[in-house]
Amino acid sequence: MSTELSLTGRIVAASARRPLVVAFLSLAIALSALFYTTRHFAMTTDTAELISTDLPWRQRELAFAAAFPQQRDLILAVIDGATPELADDAAARLAAALEGRPDVFRTVRRPDSGPFFEREGLLLLPLAEVRSATEQLVNAQPFLGPLAADPSLRGVAGVIGTALEGVARGDAGLADLRPALSALAQALEAAASGRPAFFSWRALFAGTPPGPRETRRFILVQPVLDYGALQPAAAASAALRSSAAGLGLDAAHGVTVRLTGPVPLADEEFATISENAGLVSGAMLLALLGILWLAVRSARVVLAIVAATFLGLVVTAGLGLAVTGRFNLISVAFIPLFVGLGIDFNIQLAVRALAERQHGRALPDALAAAGRGVGGALALAAAAIAAGLFAFLPTSYIGVAELGAIAGIGMAVAFVLSITLLPALLMILRAGAGGLAEGSTHLLAPLDRLVHRRRGAVLGIAGAAAVLSLALVPFLRFDFDPLHLRSPDVESMATLTDLMADPDRTPNTISALAPSLEAAAALAKRLEALPQVSHTVSLSTFIPADQEEKLALVADAAMLLGPALEGVEPLPPPSDTELVRALSTTAAALRRAAGDALDPASTAARRLAEAMARLEAGPAANRLAAQEMLAAPLRTLLAQTRAVLQAGPVTKASLPADLVADWVTADGRARVQAFPSGNPNDDENLRRFAEAVQAVAPDATGTPISIRGAGGSIVEAFIQAGVLSFLAVTALLAVALRRVRDVALAMLPVLLSGLLTLATCTALDLPLNFANIIALPLLFGIGVAFNIYFVMAWRAGETDLLQSSLTRAVVFSALTTATAFGALWLSSHPGTASMGRLLMISLGWELLVTLLIRPALLARPPAD
C-alpha cells in the first residue's frame, strides 16, 4: 500500500501547492457538467419503467396493455352528487366539456353511462329488480304525466293540489302522500331560508334513500402526458378541474369531482414528496452545517467541505445523466447517497489535517500528511463502495440499477475531489490560520480502556446479538403494496381508498384473456367456481339474461306511461306571479286536508303548507331557486324514463363499439375480469386470490399479481445485488489487505450492523418497502467505509482508536449523515419518512458498533 499512500499524499500536496489551478479546473469541470445537465436533462416519473420488461409478469402486463391501449395512463374522475340526478347531469356535462379539449385529453369515456346504459341498463339488473323498477314507474304515473306537461314549481304545486282533491273524494288517503309531502317540505324549507337544497325524484319514487351506487358516476380520461415533467398529467388535471369549476360542479351545487387512477396517484405522490421539501431540505442543511462545525470548529473548513461536496454533486449529476440518459424516481436518490458519503470522505481528510496541525505542521504539510495517512483508506473505501453499488447493474430492478451506476460514479468523483479540490479550497480560504483545533476525544478514553479490558465480554455480547438478530430476521416483513407508501390524505389516494371499500368497484381485480368469447365464457365459469372469486365480468355480462320477461315488463310500463311522456309539449316556465298564486292555492289545500289531526301525514301536510307560505312571502330569488331545485332533477328523470321505456333486445351485434373494445381485442381474444371474495384490501386474501386465479389462468394479470410480482422482483434484485456486493467488496479487500483475518475484521462489523438494523425493524414491526429499501446501499457504503478506515489505521499501528482523530471523524460523519437524512422523517410522504426512520435506526447501530465492537475486534495488534 506504500505506493498508493505516497501517491495520494503527492496528489494532496500538489493540490495544496497549486490551489487556484485546481479550483479553476474543478469549477470548469463542474460548470461543464452543469451545462450538459441543463441541455440534456431528462426525468421519467413512469413507475412502469423501473422494473425490467424481461420479467414474465411484466411481459404479460405489457401484452395486456397493448391489447387494450385505451385502458392505459388513465385519470378516473369520480363524481358524487347529492342526488342521483345531480350525479348523472354533472357527469354528462363534464364529459361533453372534456371531449371538446382534444389538445389535453386523448379519450373521454363514461364506463357506467351513455346511450346504451341509459336505454338498456335496466335490463342488466336481475329480473326481480326489473320488476320492482317498472312497478315504481307505473305507480309514479299520476305524478309523471302532469309533471311532464309542466316541469316547474307550479307543476309540482298543481300535482299536489290534484292529489289532495283525490284525498277529498276518498280515492286515496293522506297517508299515501306522506313520503312526497315530507320530502317536498324539507326541500322547500331550505329554499325558503335561502339555504342550498337538493331534491331527488328518483329517491322519492323508489321510497328509499339513494346509496353511493346511485349517486356516484365515473369518467375515464386518457390525458396527453408530458413525461419530461415531474408531474406528467399536471396540465390535464388542471384542465379537468377548471372545466368542472366552470360548469359549477362543486359542493355548493351538490356535486364533488375527485381525481384518482394511476396518473393522478403518480403525480400527487411526487407532489407529496415535494410538499414540505423546503422544511426537509432546511433541516438537512442546518444539521449538516451544525454537525460539520462541531467536527472541525472552523467556518472556513465547513465552507470548503460544503463547496467540494456541492461541486462533486454537480459533476456526478452530469456524468450520471451522460451514462444513463435520464433520471428516474429512484435514481435521484444518488443525491443523499453522494452527500452522505462525499461529506464523509471530506471529513476524514479535514479532521486528519487538523490532527496534523496540532503537531505544529504548516497547513500544506498537514494536508500532505493527511493525504498520506488516510488517502489509501479513502481510495479503498471509495472503490469498495463503488463495487457494491455497481453490483446492482445486472439486476432486473432498473430503477436501482441506474441508481447504482450514478452513485458508483459519484464515489469516484467524491474521492478525487476530496484529495484535490478540498485541499485546494482549504489553502485558498487560509483555513489553517487562527485556531484550527481538533477538539478532544479524551472523553472516550475510559470507554477505550473498558473495551480493551472487557474485550471478551464485548465480543460475546456482539455474538449473542448477532445470533438473536439472525433468529428475528426471518420474521421481517416486506410491504409489497406501493399504495401503503402514499399519503392517505391526498385526493387521489383518499378517493381510491373510498372506492376500494366497495367490493364491486375495487381496483384489486385480475384479468385474463381467452382465445374467443366462447372460451371466455368457459373460463369465467371455472373462475367463478373458485371460493376466492366473488364474481366475474366479461362481454357476455352486458348481454342481459331473461330478456323476454324483462322486455315484457318494460313494454307494459311503456304502454301506461308512453302516452303521458311522449309527444308532450311542456308549458313555458311560470312567471313569479304564477308561482305565488300556485303556492298560495296549494298551501291552503294542504291546511284543509290536514285539519287539526295529529297523525304523521297531517303533520307533514301542515309542514309543507308552512314551507310554501314562507316561500310565497319571501323574495322572488328563493322561489326561482326552489323551482330550479325541483325542475332540474325532474328533467333528468323524465329523459331517463323515456330512454328506459325504449329498451329493446340486446345482442353482441348491438353492443356499442367502445364497450366491445374494452372486452374483446382486435384479433378476437376476449377478456374476463375476476373480483376477489372476502376483504378486497387484505394482503393475505389478495395473495390467495391471485394464486387461485393464476392456477386456472396462468397468463392472468392485474394489480394483485403485479404487486406480488414487483415485490418478488425487487427482493430478488436486492438479494442478488447483496450477494454480488459482498463478493465484490470481499474480493477487493482481499486484494488490498491480503490477509483473511483483516478482511474478516473489515466485514464482520458491516454484517453485524446490518443484522441489528433488520432485527430492530422486525421487533418494531417496521417493514421494508419499495422506498426505504433504497437506503440499504447508503447504509452498506457507510459501514464498509468506516470499517476500512479503522482496519487501515489498525494495520498502520495506531492504538487507542477511540481517542484518535479517526474516531472523531467517523463519529461526526455518522452524526452528519444521521441527523441530516434523519430529517427525511419529517416528510409528509410515508415512503420518504420510512426511509428516514430506517436511516436513523441503522446509523444508530453503526455508531454503537463504532464505539464498542470495532475497538474490541481491533484491540489486539495485527501481529497477533
Steps between C-alpha positions, in 0.01 A plus 500: 500500500801734537492593131130587520549689823784704358300560183201646683737700718672644194164586341387683814832681526487602133144628543609702802789651303280602203166570668375760249574274204320206665204716602474650150514160331245357744267792445538470122415129514202569726372775270539270199305230684234753595474618140465142379236427764289803410522419126431127532293474816243222479286367780246222482232465762356191332524234772445229237852569375662417834486122455634300208254411227670161460328358809209266416241690706610827341472352152144385576422846638636670189322256269169575671566874477577464129176307450295771673691828448193703596541378858853634551605826665155584629354774714183388672266788582271391782184711509283490809166677502272586785233324291516244217368760257775747590766231451360400160469858379846596625667200336327566168590869492859448614562221247367722221730783609806274512427356156542852369865507616687253274817699562500382862290182500556220250188305595200568726263219596216439743531130590175492698279717277429618150215425258533122533484492880228765513281292268595141581654536847179390675518166319841426656341479845359175641143423397362579848659845495365569151152407618534730803631790290222478243240483776642818649470671161141389462414616852659838422286546190250737669792732579717453190229583246403842639859582585609421145245758383613760755850425636511793743420599856157599371457150359610340830252714693230405251573127535479528880171689465358234266604223738331681790180516296518123469542476878196720548296272269616195693697357207813488718613572851721786615738239636570390141643845432708521816841408342459764229371762743789446743767505229362813336458674836863443592623628163273806490586595860863524399414701188280738701791560738740569213703185572625266225267203463495198271201286409484154343189382321660162448549453873143615562349246259735222616400558861856447627794741539759462223837344575841557338409266213222742400675828577847424360605517136833461321686652208811331363745738338822428313702819533779625281803433721829684521751254645764769493314672783511389863121475488418380146124551529507831684361694201225245438397486866492878517289517184257242637461685829460828315225352282319368806523839671377677188193277495424572866575143606584568862368435848287814491309346210481153652784344300858403576755399237806307615786358297672167551651226286860414415588838352371725784643258756846533346473877463375559853763268644769721352312806623487348850872435495564864409222636724724573797826466312597844628462386862690176438772670298534777758529247781759306300708809427493626857591156631786468253641840583454456874664158522777601261582800716510283811734263317753759378420815705578722203254677273763508224552125512123447499473726195773304322333165574158623389640657181694185406193286565272727297733511199536122520123465497477715186770296324336172603163616367654581162696177474203295621273659243754430227519133600132421565339754268238603755416501869214305651308516825756273668826603339457855631585346839862535386478847655479388865736210422764736362455765768520247782810322374662802332488696825643196679805495272553873549459477878759222515762709323415825677500355851828316433650827381384666822674229697821555304475876563504433874850363455615838374497426128427772251174461316654370172705244691201405716289443192771289336537295818123455517503380139770248583320395817141453378532515120544126463203429723287747307601347169422150620170611654395679180591197289318260734186713515499548122538124451207443733285753312596367158376160616147627435569538126411142397177489702149530356423800721595763242425790730759388755739377227513855364537629855797265546661622178466869588594463867791271415638768268437748778728311735791548260412869467475543877836334559681700232362830625579415863871470417513785245234769533461485879873560570498778241200670659651470846810677371303770316285570806810497722312264721812428700526853630390555854364243729450181307452246774421135480300496818555245767395138484649420840150464639497164324818383674312318781287323241815409307656343811173324587472346155859375515456363851164336428573402142371146541175613660442764231559251220282245678215749522551584133487132409182448704344806334591361160343162581183665633483724195536200271207340679285811453588579138282220349199678651582829329205625298520646152204717410426415137224757454629832359174666600607476864783742420266773385350766717143400587401867513559596136191500281600218267583260783200595716272450200657165416459386861135601478454295183684202644242473775249392234569137399337560160723799423829390651806542273640174643368287216670256265445473125568208269474468125328205332531413130132574430171604656402136541829421673454809717160374613652165595788671681258723689313193624820337623607818679160554660522147641803609706420598860754783469297662217176685573393552139631565152423751226540448126331624185226245557414681824358785287262271314206474745355170609120447508458766235157385392349538848681830565398652169140399566508691829650804327238479225219495754641807671547675164138432407381680815758778511574558134195711415568728797870547423539485123406788277415729793577868448595644842345825610725804505662578839264684736534864594563593861135608532390155387733337748364708788144412400578126472678494837216684671233274354682176583591613854133568569405158364757334721367672812146393416608141444698488825244673718582462869602133479826402668587191294838502313342564158303803624809633674696463175225683308501794741881511485494521121228766514715708733804460273297609197362798690849611600619456142200699376573785739875498437707659225454393139858366491408230751204392284722480192753293696223267618373461146844410365554261792187306398500548123863408422486146645152462354631566150774243555255242631256550214777463240627184668147356528436559130829326418425199723157453341672464161707199607526224242674165453876502565735283296875502451446676168302780666757573770684835463835477327689668785350255750597202283853642465536492880439125505603358163829567324531577133612140433199351678642415844253559782569639845368357826527712816494325839410670828629373836270360763547606860682818591630650173766698687650224716850407379472133594157473341632655179796262501268201515279659235793553263634147550157345444435697181847432359454130565209512255631779271883511519523798264264717707606847606375770734585703807523207748735314265706809412550593865622152587712484186660839562563417864658166412711654225627778724581269789677265257692794354620613841597147601688458174668839535575432867679176416687661211591800716627280779710292259634805317591692816650192663710428191615862483594499868678169458715647223570817697542356850638157401410335829186304571488624857514864394227448242282333765564786743392747231181312406372364832387839640315571172310174532429562869366852436280369222365215714427733791318741267281229348432343840392838638262545207355158582466574870335839438288364213648746254481319164737553214328655202571628151619834642711429806676204341680757285678615816684165525772592246577815702516303823719235342734765361538680832562174685764385253673839504514521880637146532769562242611818680540316828671192358743711300584710808539184706732349240704822508560441869258746654378410849234643728281547195212660690726791595630553147406761245361214293229426756416868516464512121294179490269606782435841351460354155237259633331779694498722193337232287259389773390848597478633147323210340304423809322821401331287236291379791331841494365439151125473458564226246477166686757332279757776549430509872556124523837549333589758765403256776709220354801731459478614860471145632789373291732790572422468870621142493795609285609744771463234768710256299756775441534581871491145637530211258767625257743603778451159662569321173812710443623493862783262416783614273517368142793272578289288740 
